[in-house]
Amino acid sequence: MIDLNKAVEIEYQKYQGKPGRPKGRKEKYYRLSISVKEKQKEDIQKYADKHFYGNISTMMRAILKEHKIIDR
């Protein structure tokens, strides 16, 4: 059985690469943003709450996959 302090140290070392990315990750992700009016954002959030457990990013990826704009 591994010592708790050693386990914490191992996990800590994984994240000592570039800020925000675990050490060893091959893919790099970029943020995409859009500007919408408050009412539109509320409508988007309601739709995401109903169909995607409130996750707008998952909703947007699903829409982009559905329209074959992205493949995964």
Biotite code that builds the C-alpha atoms (Angstrom):
import biotite.structure as struc

atoms = struc.array([
    struc.Atom([0.000, 0.000, 0.000], chain_id="A", res_id=1, res_name="MET", atom_name="CA", element="C"),
    struc.Atom([1.329, 3.437, -0.944], chain_id="A", res_id=2, res_name="ILE", atom_name="CA", element="C"),
    struc.Atom([1.845, 6.155, 1.650], chain_id="A", res_id=3, res_name="ASP", atom_name="CA", element="C"),
    struc.Atom([-0.686, 9.012, 1.408], chain_id="A", res_id=4, res_name="LEU", atom_name="CA", element="C"),
    struc.Atom([2.040, 11.683, 1.242], chain_id="A", res_id=5, res_name="ASN", atom_name="CA", element="C"),
    struc.Atom([3.764, 9.761, -1.571], chain_id="A", res_id=6, res_name="LYS", atom_name="CA", element="C"),
    struc.Atom([0.457, 9.481, -3.494], chain_id="A", res_id=7, res_name="ALA", atom_name="CA", element="C"),
    struc.Atom([-0.121, 13.226, -3.172], chain_id="A", res_id=8, res_name="VAL", atom_name="CA", element="C"),
    struc.Atom([3.443, 13.905, -4.361], chain_id="A", res_id=9, res_name="GLU", atom_name="CA", element="C"),
    struc.Atom([2.960, 11.646, -7.418], chain_id="A", res_id=10, res_name="ILE", atom_name="CA", element="C"),
    struc.Atom([-0.266, 13.454, -8.376], chain_id="A", res_id=11, res_name="GLU", atom_name="CA", element="C"),
    struc.Atom([1.368, 16.828, -7.780], chain_id="A", res_id=12, res_name="TYR", atom_name="CA", element="C"),
    struc.Atom([4.238, 15.926, -10.132], chain_id="A", res_id=13, res_name="GLN", atom_name="CA", element="C"),
    struc.Atom([1.782, 15.128, -12.957], chain_id="A", res_id=14, res_name="LYS", atom_name="CA", element="C"),
    struc.Atom([0.670, 18.758, -12.996], chain_id="A", res_id=15, res_name="TYR", atom_name="CA", element="C"),
    struc.Atom([4.099, 20.384, -12.894], chain_id="A", res_id=16, res_name="GLN", atom_name="CA", element="C"),
    struc.Atom([4.386, 20.755, -16.664], chain_id="A", res_id=17, res_name="GLY", atom_name="CA", element="C"),
    struc.Atom([2.789, 23.680, -18.417], chain_id="A", res_id=18, res_name="LYS", atom_name="CA", element="C"),
    struc.Atom([0.132, 25.517, -16.416], chain_id="A", res_id=19, res_name="PRO", atom_name="CA", element="C"),
    struc.Atom([-3.339, 24.079, -16.887], chain_id="A", res_id=20, res_name="GLY", atom_name="CA", element="C"),
    struc.Atom([-2.252, 20.859, -18.602], chain_id="A", res_id=21, res_name="ARG", atom_name="CA", element="C"),
    struc.Atom([-1.321, 17.579, -16.945], chain_id="A", res_id=22, res_name="PRO", atom_name="CA", element="C"),
    struc.Atom([2.214, 16.407, -17.630], chain_id="A", res_id=23, res_name="LYS", atom_name="CA", element="C"),
    struc.Atom([2.277, 13.962, -20.542], chain_id="A", res_id=24, res_name="GLY", atom_name="CA", element="C"),
    struc.Atom([-0.917, 15.144, -22.253], chain_id="A", res_id=25, res_name="ARG", atom_name="CA", element="C"),
    struc.Atom([-0.471, 15.036, -26.015], chain_id="A", res_id=26, res_name="LYS", atom_name="CA", element="C"),
    struc.Atom([-3.397, 17.171, -27.118], chain_id="A", res_id=27, res_name="GLU", atom_name="CA", element="C"),
    struc.Atom([-3.725, 20.883, -26.567], chain_id="A", res_id=28, res_name="LYS", atom_name="CA", element="C"),
    struc.Atom([-7.162, 22.434, -26.222], chain_id="A", res_id=29, res_name="TYR", atom_name="CA", element="C"),
    struc.Atom([-8.158, 25.958, -27.194], chain_id="A", res_id=30, res_name="TYR", atom_name="CA", element="C"),
    struc.Atom([-10.999, 28.045, -25.843], chain_id="A", res_id=31, res_name="ARG", atom_name="CA", element="C"),
    struc.Atom([-13.693, 29.285, -28.192], chain_id="A", res_id=32, res_name="LEU", atom_name="CA", element="C"),
    struc.Atom([-16.091, 32.000, -27.117], chain_id="A", res_id=33, res_name="SER", atom_name="CA", element="C"),
    struc.Atom([-19.126, 33.701, -28.595], chain_id="A", res_id=34, res_name="ILE", atom_name="CA", element="C"),
    struc.Atom([-20.996, 36.827, -27.605], chain_id="A", res_id=35, res_name="SER", atom_name="CA", element="C"),
    struc.Atom([-24.738, 36.577, -27.054], chain_id="A", res_id=36, res_name="VAL", atom_name="CA", element="C"),
    struc.Atom([-27.394, 38.737, -25.471], chain_id="A", res_id=37, res_name="LYS", atom_name="CA", element="C"),
    struc.Atom([-28.529, 37.933, -21.929], chain_id="A", res_id=38, res_name="GLU", atom_name="CA", element="C"),
    struc.Atom([-31.844, 36.421, -23.073], chain_id="A", res_id=39, res_name="LYS", atom_name="CA", element="C"),
    struc.Atom([-30.038, 34.228, -25.615], chain_id="A", res_id=40, res_name="GLN", atom_name="CA", element="C"),
    struc.Atom([-27.651, 33.012, -22.928], chain_id="A", res_id=41, res_name="LYS", atom_name="CA", element="C"),
    struc.Atom([-30.572, 32.174, -20.665], chain_id="A", res_id=42, res_name="GLU", atom_name="CA", element="C"),
    struc.Atom([-32.219, 30.211, -23.492], chain_id="A", res_id=43, res_name="ASP", atom_name="CA", element="C"),
    struc.Atom([-28.967, 28.374, -24.253], chain_id="A", res_id=44, res_name="ILE", atom_name="CA", element="C"),
    struc.Atom([-28.488, 27.529, -20.582], chain_id="A", res_id=45, res_name="GLN", atom_name="CA", element="C"),
    struc.Atom([-32.082, 26.263, -20.283], chain_id="A", res_id=46, res_name="LYS", atom_name="CA", element="C"),
    struc.Atom([-31.566, 24.003, -23.311], chain_id="A", res_id=47, res_name="TYR", atom_name="CA", element="C"),
    struc.Atom([-28.238, 22.742, -21.946], chain_id="A", res_id=48, res_name="ALA", atom_name="CA", element="C"),
    struc.Atom([-29.847, 22.136, -18.529], chain_id="A", res_id=49, res_name="ASP", atom_name="CA", element="C"),
    struc.Atom([-32.622, 20.114, -20.134], chain_id="A", res_id=50, res_name="LYS", atom_name="CA", element="C"),
    struc.Atom([-30.560, 18.030, -22.576], chain_id="A", res_id=51, res_name="HIS", atom_name="CA", element="C"),
    struc.Atom([-26.900, 18.145, -21.476], chain_id="A", res_id=52, res_name="PHE", atom_name="CA", element="C"),
    struc.Atom([-26.953, 18.304, -17.657], chain_id="A", res_id=53, res_name="TYR", atom_name="CA", element="C"),
    struc.Atom([-26.223, 22.028, -17.862], chain_id="A", res_id=54, res_name="GLY", atom_name="CA", element="C"),
    struc.Atom([-22.944, 21.630, -19.765], chain_id="A", res_id=55, res_name="ASN", atom_name="CA", element="C"),
    struc.Atom([-22.881, 24.153, -22.621], chain_id="A", res_id=56, res_name="ILE", atom_name="CA", element="C"),
    struc.Atom([-19.501, 22.930, -23.928], chain_id="A", res_id=57, res_name="SER", atom_name="CA", element="C"),
    struc.Atom([-20.802, 19.381, -24.312], chain_id="A", res_id=58, res_name="THR", atom_name="CA", element="C"),
    struc.Atom([-23.885, 20.737, -26.041], chain_id="A", res_id=59, res_name="MET", atom_name="CA", element="C"),
    struc.Atom([-21.815, 22.779, -28.508], chain_id="A", res_id=60, res_name="MET", atom_name="CA", element="C"),
    struc.Atom([-19.553, 19.797, -29.277], chain_id="A", res_id=61, res_name="ARG", atom_name="CA", element="C"),
    struc.Atom([-22.598, 17.589, -29.880], chain_id="A", res_id=62, res_name="ALA", atom_name="CA", element="C"),
    struc.Atom([-24.078, 20.136, -32.285], chain_id="A", res_id=63, res_name="ILE", atom_name="CA", element="C"),
    struc.Atom([-20.770, 20.479, -34.150], chain_id="A", res_id=64, res_name="LEU", atom_name="CA", element="C"),
    struc.Atom([-20.433, 16.678, -34.391], chain_id="A", res_id=65, res_name="LYS", atom_name="CA", element="C"),
    struc.Atom([-24.018, 16.344, -35.592], chain_id="A", res_id=66, res_name="GLU", atom_name="CA", element="C"),
    struc.Atom([-23.303, 18.767, -38.435], chain_id="A", res_id=67, res_name="HIS", atom_name="CA", element="C"),
    struc.Atom([-19.985, 16.995, -39.165], chain_id="A", res_id=68, res_name="LYS", atom_name="CA", element="C"),
    struc.Atom([-17.938, 20.148, -38.486], chain_id="A", res_id=69, res_name="ILE", atom_name="CA", element="C"),
    struc.Atom([-15.739, 18.261, -36.028], chain_id="A", res_id=70, res_name="ILE", atom_name="CA", element="C"),
    struc.Atom([-15.142, 14.529, -35.839], chain_id="A", res_id=71, res_name="ASP", atom_name="CA", element="C"),
    struc.Atom([-14.800, 13.970, -32.103], chain_id="A", res_id=72, res_name="ARG", atom_name="CA", element="C"),
])
